[in-house]
Amino acid sequence: MISSRLNKNIPLIYQVVLVVIYLVGMIGFSNPEWKEELQPASGIILYISTFIIALASKNKLKFIIFMAIAFIIGFGTEAIGVNTGYLFGDYQYGSNLGPKFLNVSVVIGLLWGVLALGAASIVDRIVLFNKAKVFFSALLMLIVDVIMEPVAIANDFWTWSGTEVPMYNYICWFLIALVLQMFLRKLRLNEKNKVYDTLLILMVVFFGFLNLYSK
């Protein structure tokens, strides 16, 4: 009986841990003195977030399969973008997201997967989107990127050669998100998961808050 109750509460524990992590992040990044200390840990936070949703996944094998697909596609397209400019535009990664390979922060490959799973889980809960789940899930991923860009630039996650983020970046983002959502749906690797939902919502709140705070 006790074991059964504990199992039911585990997702809630994961959600609470994520809320605490991102709340600390919002407070820390909005404090100039703490911000410099926290910036280099940004990549670590995403690694931890990925680990938490891995634990929370209902089917670990499906999670691993999709994250592998997302990493290959996401990291691969980023490597093409950074090193050639053919995708996204002329940009480069900074030092605050951790180790790099082929000039791309390794954690970015995980970010694509995390966003895709979270977006699909949330869209699955909205009846209005039933006939175009792939489209709306990709659109939600794009919205997150739009919110994320100013904060990422300000904190040396990545930088653009121009003063503004090119529209071409958003076009590429949406198309790649669309491909990931197609894989997710066709292979039936998506799942409704409250912890996935929580993480995506926290990311939106985190980046949205920092956008408003910086103005």
C-alpha positions as CSV (number, residue, x, y, z in Angstrom):
1,M,0.0,0.0,0.0
2,I,2.7,2.4,1.0
3,S,4.7,1.4,-2.1
4,S,1.7,2.1,-4.3
5,R,1.2,5.6,-2.9
6,L,4.8,6.4,-3.3
7,N,4.8,5.4,-6.9
8,K,1.8,7.7,-7.5
9,N,3.6,10.6,-5.9
10,I,6.9,10.1,-7.7
11,P,5.8,12.3,-10.8
12,L,4.8,15.0,-8.3
13,I,8.2,14.8,-6.7
14,Y,9.9,15.2,-10.1
15,Q,7.7,18.2,-10.8
16,V,8.5,19.9,-7.5
17,V,12.3,19.3,-8.1
18,L,12.0,21.0,-11.5
19,V,10.0,23.9,-10.1
20,V,12.7,24.5,-7.4
21,I,15.5,24.3,-10.0
22,Y,13.9,26.8,-12.4
23,L,12.7,29.1,-9.6
24,V,16.3,29.3,-8.3
25,G,17.4,30.0,-11.8
26,M,14.9,32.9,-12.3
27,I,16.0,34.4,-9.0
28,G,19.7,33.9,-9.7
29,F,19.6,35.2,-13.3
30,S,17.7,38.3,-12.2
31,N,20.4,39.1,-9.6
32,P,23.5,40.6,-11.2
33,E,25.8,39.2,-8.5
34,W,24.5,35.7,-8.7
35,K,24.1,35.7,-12.5
36,E,27.8,35.4,-13.2
37,E,28.0,32.4,-11.0
38,L,25.0,30.6,-12.5
39,Q,25.6,31.3,-16.2
40,P,28.2,28.5,-16.6
41,A,25.8,26.1,-14.9
42,S,23.1,26.6,-17.6
43,G,24.1,23.5,-19.5
44,I,24.2,21.4,-16.3
45,I,20.6,22.4,-15.6
46,L,19.5,21.2,-18.9
47,Y,21.3,17.9,-18.4
48,I,19.6,17.5,-15.0
49,S,16.2,18.4,-16.6
50,T,16.7,15.7,-19.3
51,F,17.7,13.1,-16.6
52,I,14.5,13.9,-14.6
53,I,12.2,13.5,-17.6
54,A,14.0,10.3,-18.5
55,L,13.2,9.0,-15.0
56,A,9.6,10.2,-15.4
57,S,9.1,8.6,-18.8
58,K,6.5,5.8,-18.8
59,N,8.4,3.8,-21.4
60,K,12.1,4.1,-21.0
61,L,13.0,2.4,-24.3
62,K,10.7,4.7,-26.4
63,F,12.2,7.7,-24.6
64,I,15.8,6.6,-25.4
65,I,14.9,5.8,-29.0
66,F,13.3,9.2,-29.6
67,M,16.0,11.2,-27.7
68,A,18.6,9.4,-29.9
69,I,16.7,10.4,-33.0
70,A,16.2,14.0,-31.8
71,F,19.9,14.3,-30.8
72,I,21.1,13.1,-34.2
73,I,18.8,15.4,-36.1
74,G,19.0,18.4,-33.8
75,F,22.7,18.2,-33.2
76,G,23.4,17.4,-36.8
77,T,21.5,20.4,-38.2
78,E,23.1,22.7,-35.6
79,A,26.5,21.5,-36.7
80,I,25.7,22.2,-40.3
81,G,24.3,25.6,-39.3
82,V,27.3,26.7,-37.1
83,N,30.0,25.5,-39.5
84,T,28.4,26.5,-42.9
85,G,25.6,29.0,-42.3
86,Y,23.4,27.0,-44.6
87,L,20.9,26.4,-41.7
88,F,19.6,28.9,-39.2
89,G,22.1,31.6,-40.3
90,D,25.4,33.0,-39.2
91,Y,25.8,32.2,-35.5
92,Q,28.1,30.6,-32.9
93,Y,27.8,29.0,-29.5
94,G,29.2,30.7,-26.4
95,S,30.8,29.2,-23.3
96,N,27.9,28.9,-20.9
97,L,26.2,25.7,-22.2
98,G,29.1,23.4,-21.5
99,P,31.3,21.2,-23.7
100,K,31.2,21.5,-27.5
101,F,31.7,19.2,-30.3
102,L,32.0,20.4,-33.9
103,N,31.5,23.9,-32.4
104,V,28.1,23.0,-31.1
105,S,27.2,22.8,-27.4
106,V,26.5,19.1,-26.9
107,V,23.5,19.8,-24.7
108,I,21.7,21.4,-27.6
109,G,21.1,18.0,-29.1
110,L,19.2,17.1,-25.9
111,L,17.3,20.4,-25.9
112,W,15.7,19.5,-29.3
113,G,14.4,16.2,-27.8
114,V,13.2,17.7,-24.6
115,L,11.2,20.5,-26.4
116,A,9.7,18.0,-28.8
117,L,8.5,15.6,-26.1
118,G,7.1,18.5,-24.0
119,A,5.3,20.1,-26.9
120,A,3.8,16.8,-28.1
121,S,2.6,16.0,-24.6
122,I,0.9,19.4,-24.1
123,V,-0.7,19.4,-27.6
124,D,-2.1,15.8,-26.9
125,R,-4.2,17.3,-24.1
126,I,-5.9,19.9,-26.3
127,V,-8.8,18.5,-28.2
128,L,-8.8,21.5,-30.6
129,F,-5.5,20.4,-32.0
130,N,-6.4,16.7,-32.7
131,K,-6.4,17.1,-36.5
132,A,-3.0,18.8,-36.8
133,K,-0.9,17.6,-33.8
134,V,2.3,17.6,-35.7
135,F,1.8,21.2,-36.9
136,F,0.8,22.6,-33.6
137,S,3.5,20.7,-31.7
138,A,6.1,22.2,-34.0
139,L,4.6,25.6,-33.7
140,L,4.8,25.4,-29.9
141,M,8.5,24.5,-30.2
142,L,9.0,27.5,-32.4
143,I,7.2,29.8,-29.9
144,V,9.6,28.5,-27.2
145,D,12.6,29.4,-29.4
146,V,11.2,32.9,-30.0
147,I,10.9,33.5,-26.3
148,M,14.3,31.9,-25.6
149,E,16.4,33.8,-28.2
150,P,16.9,37.1,-26.4
151,V,17.8,35.5,-23.1
152,A,20.2,33.0,-24.8
153,I,22.0,35.9,-26.6
154,A,22.2,38.0,-23.4
155,N,23.7,35.1,-21.5
156,D,26.3,33.9,-24.1
157,F,24.5,30.7,-24.9
158,W,24.9,31.6,-28.5
159,T,25.3,34.8,-30.6
160,W,24.4,36.0,-34.0
161,S,26.6,37.9,-36.4
162,G,23.9,40.6,-36.9
163,T,22.0,42.7,-34.4
164,E,18.8,40.8,-34.8
165,V,17.9,37.1,-35.1
166,P,17.3,36.4,-38.8
167,M,13.8,35.2,-39.9
168,Y,15.6,32.3,-41.6
169,N,16.5,30.9,-38.2
170,Y,12.8,30.6,-37.3
171,I,11.9,29.0,-40.6
172,C,14.6,26.4,-40.1
173,W,13.6,25.9,-36.5
174,F,10.0,25.2,-37.5
175,L,10.9,22.8,-40.3
176,I,13.2,20.8,-38.1
177,A,10.7,20.8,-35.3
178,L,8.1,19.5,-37.8
179,V,10.4,16.7,-38.8
180,L,11.0,15.7,-35.2
181,Q,7.2,15.7,-34.5
182,M,6.6,13.5,-37.6
183,F,9.1,11.0,-36.3
184,L,7.6,11.2,-32.8
185,R,4.0,10.5,-34.1
186,K,4.8,8.0,-36.9
187,L,6.9,5.8,-34.6
188,R,4.4,6.4,-31.7
189,L,7.1,7.5,-29.3
190,N,5.1,10.3,-27.8
191,E,3.3,10.1,-24.5
192,K,1.1,12.3,-22.3
193,N,3.3,13.0,-19.3
194,K,2.7,15.7,-16.6
195,V,6.5,16.0,-15.9
196,Y,7.1,16.7,-19.6
197,D,4.4,19.3,-19.5
198,T,5.8,20.9,-16.4
199,L,9.3,21.1,-17.8
200,L,8.2,22.9,-21.0
201,I,6.0,25.3,-19.1
202,L,8.8,26.1,-16.7
203,M,11.1,26.8,-19.6
204,V,8.6,29.2,-21.1
205,V,8.1,30.9,-17.7
206,F,11.9,31.1,-17.1
207,F,12.7,32.7,-20.4
208,G,9.6,34.8,-20.5
209,F,10.3,36.2,-17.0
210,L,13.9,37.0,-17.9
211,N,12.7,38.7,-21.1
212,L,10.4,40.9,-19.1
213,Y,13.0,41.5,-16.3
214,S,15.6,42.7,-18.8
215,K,13.3,45.4,-20.3
